Amino acid sequence: MDSTAPNADAATAAAQSTKQLRKSWGVLEPLHGPLGPVVDVLGPLASGPILIGILTAMVLMLWYRQPTHSAHLGFPGYATPARIAAYEEIWRREEAELWRWIEARVGMDQPNGVWEQIQARAAEKKISTEGLGEIEIAEAIKVTRERLDTLEAAVKRQKDKKEQVIKSS
């Protein structure tokens, strides 16, 4: 008797049971008939690295694709033009406030005459480098005067309120 014969029979039996397990569809056995050939063809593609590659490609496509619908229809995550304009206005106001704060902090360390000279030199440099025309300069002066007038009016109102509170006390 050959000692390899029982081992060969065991290996054949194990291969047949493995083949039966692969063929067994479990609960989906009724679909085995119509989908069997498709699964047999696509089965080799269902390996781990292939599936990971397909899923990665799908995620990247979803991540980088352009939206196919209009941005103003109210889809979450997309801004309307009015919202974008409002954000830009908020950004401009915040930036202007930041510059005012910085200028106030720098101005506190400088004597008034020196600070005015620095500002005058900066304005001259800006005019010469940007090539501003007379119209732009006149507009900038007008806007600055309007801001100063508004600031004066606000200070005057505050002063008047304090005086009224003092008189009524």
HUJOGI-V298067 format. One record per residue. N is the residue number from 1. RES is the residue in one letter. OMEGA is omega in whole degrees, -180 to 180 (NA if undefined). Layout:
[[N RES OMEGA] [N RES OMEGA]]
//
This chain:
[[1 M -177] [2 D -178] [3 S 180] [4 T -179] [5 A 178] [6 P 178] [7 N 180] [8 A 178] [9 D 180] [10 A 180] [11 A 178] [12 T 180] [13 A 179] [14 A 179] [15 A 180] [16 Q 180] [17 S 177] [18 T 180] [19 K 179] [20 Q 178] [21 L 178] [22 R -179] [23 K -178] [24 S -179] [25 W 178] [26 G -178] [27 V -179] [28 L -179] [29 E 178] [30 P 179] [31 L -177] [32 H -178] [33 G -176] [34 P -176] [35 L -178] [36 G -179] [37 P 180] [38 V -180] [39 V 179] [40 D 179] [41 V -177] [42 L -178] [43 G -180] [44 P 179] [45 L -175] [46 A 178] [47 S -176] [48 G -178] [49 P 179] [50 I 180] [51 L 178] [52 I 178] [53 G 179] [54 I 179] [55 L 178] [56 T 179] [57 A -180] [58 M 179] [59 V 179] [60 L 177] [61 M 179] [62 L -176] [63 W -173] [64 Y -176] [65 R 179] [66 Q 177] [67 P -177] [68 T -178] [69 H -178] [70 S -176] [71 A -176] [72 H -179] [73 L 176] [74 G 177] [75 F 180] [76 P 179] [77 G 180] [78 Y -177] [79 A 175] [80 T 178] [81 P 179] [82 A 179] [83 R 179] [84 I 179] [85 A 179] [86 A 178] [87 Y 179] [88 E 178] [89 E 177] [90 I 180] [91 W 179] [92 R 180] [93 R -180] [94 E 179] [95 E 178] [96 A 178] [97 E 178] [98 L 180] [99 W 177] [100 R -180] [101 W 180] [102 I 180] [103 E 179] [104 A -180] [105 R 179] [106 V -179] [107 G -179] [108 M -177] [109 D -175] [110 Q 170] [111 P -174] [112 N -177] [113 G -179] [114 V -179] [115 W 179] [116 E 178] [117 Q 179] [118 I 179] [119 Q 180] [120 A 179] [121 R 179] [122 A 179] [123 A 178] [124 E 180] [125 K 180] [126 K -180] [127 I -177] [128 S -178] [129 T -178] [130 E 179] [131 G -180] [132 L 177] [133 G -178] [134 E -179] [135 I 180] [136 E 179] [137 I 179] [138 A 179] [139 E 179] [140 A 178] [141 I 180] [142 K 180] [143 V 179] [144 T 178] [145 R 178] [146 E 178] [147 R 179] [148 L 178] [149 D 178] [150 T 179] [151 L 178] [152 E 180] [153 A 179] [154 A 179] [155 V 180] [156 K 178] [157 R 179] [158 Q 180] [159 K 179] [160 D 179] [161 K 179] [162 K 179] [163 E 178] [164 Q 180] [165 V 179] [166 I -180] [167 K -177] [168 S -179] [169 S NA]]
//
